[in-house]
Amino acid sequence: MSDIPAVVPAVLTEQSVIRAQRLRGGARTFGAIGLAAILLVAVITLAVMVGAAAIPARAVIAIILHRLPLLAIDLDTTGTSEAWQRIVMEVRLPRVLTAGVAGAALAYAGTTYQGVFRNPLADSFLLGIASGAALGASIAIMAPLGVDTYGFGLVPPLAFAGACLAVTLAYAAARIGDTVSNTRLILAGVAISSAAGAVTSFILLTGGERAIPIFAFLFGSFNSATWPRLWVALPYIALGGAVIAMHARLLNVLQLDEEQAAQLGIDVLRTKFVLLAAASLIAAAAVAMAGVIGFVGLIVPHVARMLIGTDYRRLLPLAALLGASFLIAADIIARTALQPQEVPVGVVTAIVGAPFFLTLMRARRLGG
């Protein structure tokens, strides 16, 4: 009994330390997400401002606020013109928001793939998923069923089917018994990406004028972004994102090996299937909107982990915000670097992402 007074303060001290660590972690997460949200708003504003016709920030904000529900701003007092309003609402804003949604989707899907495979090199581009989605979208464009507007009809579902087929083949090729080899996974993804790219190129070469929209998928572009295409893609992204968010805690458990996760009551195969299907749906929707844009899902999750750690309940929303800002910024560079010519946004992300990927591979090799 004489030891109880010494034990109780020690237990209380340990509990206090754990509680303090949780509070600091929560504050750090809240701060990081808050700053990421502010950054996103700033990048969106800048992206709408810049272009062939520069529009002041005050006018951009006034025009956007005027179109929001429950707000009434007299544009005559802000100095905005009708031409500015058309440029903002019909050209730049749908493009900027499409880039933001695609960037958030690719980062969100990339974070999920890395969690499921426990591989920091996993990404929809490297696993061949983006190329598979592009192949499915190319088949939809060439299908003789008549699609009135690009982005509608068969494009999203066939892009999803191509993405699912690619991730299934990569996973099957990399699986050895009850484990998945990270090296085999990347190699399988490269092979699948090459095969899908070859078939897409064949369609492009033999498709004539009907195959012209496929160029947008191969190089990535937002120059044909419209409000209708954005509204069509949003339900796919929202559904996949909601499913992944509901499994965020299980993603944390999956960071253990599969046997330990199963001992904790997790249906590992079912959980992985659901997460991979949801992530593929999101990636396919992003490809249907913007084409094959690489490295977003590789770079952004690593930056998010450096900021707030590996808890997927916090990591996923931060990755989405940072992914949106990253791709909008890349699109700003793509359309302003060589004005009046526009550079494909996929080229910009590759210039940034390829050195990052090589550096990451070297760091992992040096780290054993």
N, C-alpha and C positions, 0 to 999 in steps of 0.2 A: 504493500500500500504506500510505502514511503516513496516509491518511484513515480507515482501518479502525478504529483505536482510538477515534476521535471518533464514528464512526457507530454502533458496537456499543452504547456506553452510551446513546445516544439511543433506539435501538430497544428496549433493555431498559427504559428509563424509560417509553416509550410503552406497552409491554406491561404494566408494573406499574400504570400509571394505569388501563388498561382492566380489568385484573383487580380493582383496588380498586373501580372503579365497579360491576362486576358483583356483588362481595361486598356493597357497600352497597345495591344494588338488591334482591338476594336477601334481605338482612336487613330491608329496608323492607317487602317483600312478605310475608315471614313474620310480621313484627310486625302488619301491617294485617290479614292473614287471621286471626291469633291473636286480636286484639282483636275482630274481627267475630264470631268463634265465641263468645267470652265474652259479647259483647253479646246474641247470639241466645239463649244459655242463660238469661241474666238476663231477657230479654223473655218467653221462654216461661214461666218461673217466675212472673213477675208476672201474665201473662195467665191462668194457671190459678188464681192466688190471688184475683183480683178478680171481683166479680159480686154478685148479690143476696145470696148467702151468702159472706161473706169467709172464706177459709181461710188459716191461717198458712203461711209459707214452709216451716217445718220439717215440717209435716204433708204439704204437697204433695210435697216431696222424698222423704219416707219412703214415701208411697203409691206414687209412681212407681218408686222403687228396689225396692220389694217385688214389683212385677210384672215386673221385668227378670229374664231368665234368669241362673242361677248365683248369684243373690243371695237372702239370706234375712234379712228384718228383721221382728222381732216387733212388729206394729203396736199391740199392747196397751200397750206401753211408751212409745209416742210420743204418746198422747192423741188419736189419730184415731178418728173414729166411722165406722160403716158408711155413714151418709148422705154424709159427706165423700168416702169412697172411691167411691161411686157417682157423685157429682157430678164428681169428678176424672177417673175412668176412662171414664165413659159419656157425659158431656156436654162438659166443658171441654177435656180433652186431645185428643180427636179433632177438635174445632173448631179448637183452637190449631195443631195439627200440619197440618191441612188448609190453614189460612191461611198457615202457613210454607211448605209445599210449593208452593202456588199463587203466593206472592210470589217464591220462588226461581225457579219456572218462568217467570213473566212477565219477571223481570229478566234471566234467562239468554237467553230468546228475544229480548228487546229489544236486548241487547248484540250478539247475532248479527245481527239485522236491520241495526243501525247499521253493523256491520262489512262485511256483504255489500254494502249500498248506499252505503257510505262517506258516510253521511248521519246526523249526530247527532240529527236530528229523527225518524228512523225509529222506529216503535214499533207493536206489534200493534194498539193502539187507533187510532192515527192513520192507519195504512195500511188500515183496514177489516177487518183479519184477525179481530179479536175479534168484530165485528158479524157477519162471515161465519160464524164458529164458532157464535155464538148462534143464527143463522138455521138452521144445520144441526141444532143440538140441539133447536130448536123443532119442526122437521119430524119429528125422531125421536120427540118426546113425543106429537105428534099422529098419528103413523103408526098404522094399525089393526092392529098386529102383536102388541100386548100385551107390555108391559114390567112385570114384577112389582115391581121396585124402581127408583125414580128413580136415575139414574146408571149403570144397567146397560144391557144390550142395545145398541140402535142409537145411543145418545147420543154416546159418544166417537167412533166412526167417522164419523158424519155431521157432527159438529162439526169433525173433522179435514178432511173433504171441503169443508165450507164455508170453512174457513180457507185451504186450498190454492187454492180457486177465487178467493178474494178477492186473495191475494197474486199469483196469476198475472195476473189482470186489471189490478191496479195496476202491476205490472212491465211488462206489455205496453203499457199506455197511456203510461207514462213513458219508454219506450225510444225513442230517436231515433237510428237507425243503430246504431252500436256503443256508444253512451253512454246513460246513464240520467239524465234531468233531475230534480234533487232537487225543484224546484218542482212539476213535473208529477206527480212521485211522491206528494207530499203532497196535491195537489189531487185526484188520482185516488183516493187513499185516502179522502178526505172524501166524494167522490161515491159510492164503493162502500159506505162505511159508512152513508150516508143511504139508499141503495137497499135495503140489507139490513135496516136498521132499519124501513123502511116496510113491507117484506114481513112482517117479524116482528110489527109492530103489527097488520097485517091478520089474521094468524093469531090473534093475541091477541083481537082484537075479534070474530072469528067462531068461535072455538074453544070458547066456553062454559066449563064447569067444568074440562074437561080441559086448558085452556090456562093454568090458574092457576100451575103451576110455572114458566111462562115468565117471570113477574115476577122470579123470582130471577136469571134470566140478564140481564134488562134493567138491573137496579140493582146487582147484585152482593151476595151475602150468604153467610154461613157458618152461619146458624141451623139448617140441615138437614144439617150435616156429620155423617157417621157413619164408623165404622171401615171397613165394607165399601166405601163410595164411595171412601175414600182408597186402599184396596188395589187397587181397579179402575183408578184413575188412575195409580198409581205406575209400572207397567210402561211405559206410554206415555212418561212423563216420563223414566224411566231410559234407555229406548232412544234417544230424541231427544237427551238430554244426553250420552250416550256417543258418539254420532255426531259431535256438535259438538265435544266435547273432542278427539276424534281429528283433527279438522280445524283445531284452534286455530292451529297454525303456518301453515297455508294462509290463514287469516283475516288473519294479519299480512302475508302476501305480497299479498293482495287490496287492501291499502291503497295499493299502487301502482296505476297505471292498468292497464286490462285488457291492453293491448299489452305492457307491461313484464312483467306476471305471466305471460303466455303465453310470452314469450322465456325466462323462467326455468323453463319446462317444466310450467307449471300448466295443466291443462285447465279453463279459467275457467268455461265454461258448465256443465260437469258439476259442478264444485265448488260453484258458486252454487246449482244445482238441489238438490244433496244438503243443503246448509246450510239453504236455505229450506224444504225439506220437513221437515227435523228440527226447525227452529224452529217451524214451523206445527203440527207434531204436539204439541210441548210447550205452545204457546199454546192449542191446542184442548183439551188435557187440563185445563189450568187453567180454561178457560171451562166445561167440563163439570162441574167441581167447584164453581166459585164464581160463574159468570156473567161479565158484561162489567165488568171493573174496569180503569179507565184510568190511564195515566200512570206506573204502576210501572216498566214497561220503558223509560220515557223518563228519569225522575228518577234511578233507581239507577245505571245505567251511567255517567252523568256524575259522580256522587259517587265512584264507584269509580275512574274515570280521574284525578280530582283527587288521589286518595290514592296510586296506584301506577303511573300512566302508561297506555300504550296497548298493551302486550304482552298479546294475548288469552289466552295460556297462563296468565297471572296474573289477568287482568281477569275472566274468566268465573267462576272459583270465588268471588272476592270479591263480584262482583255477585250471585251466588246467595245468599250469606250475608246481605248487606245487604238484598236484596229480601225474604227471609224475615222479617227483623226489622222491616222497614218495614211490611209488610202485617199482621203480627201486632199491631204498635202501632196501626195504623189500625183494626183490628178491636176493640181495647180501647176506643178512643174511640167507635166506632160503637155498642157495646153498653152503654156507661156514661154517655155524655154526656147523654142524655135519659131515664134510667131512670124507669119500667120500659119505656118505648118504645125500640125499637131503630132506629138510623139505618142505612140501607144503606151498606155499606163503600165502595161505589163513589162515594158522595157525598163521603165523607171524602177519598179519594185525589184526587178532582176539585178539591176546595177547595185542596189542597196543590199539585196538579200544574198546574192552569191558570195560576196566576201564574208558576210556574217556566217553563212553556212560553213564555209571552209574554216573560219576561225573557230567555230563551235566544234567541228570535227577534230581539229588539231588539239583543242583544249581537252576534249574527252580522251584522246589518245594519250596525251601527256599525263592525264590524271589516272590512267590505267583503265 
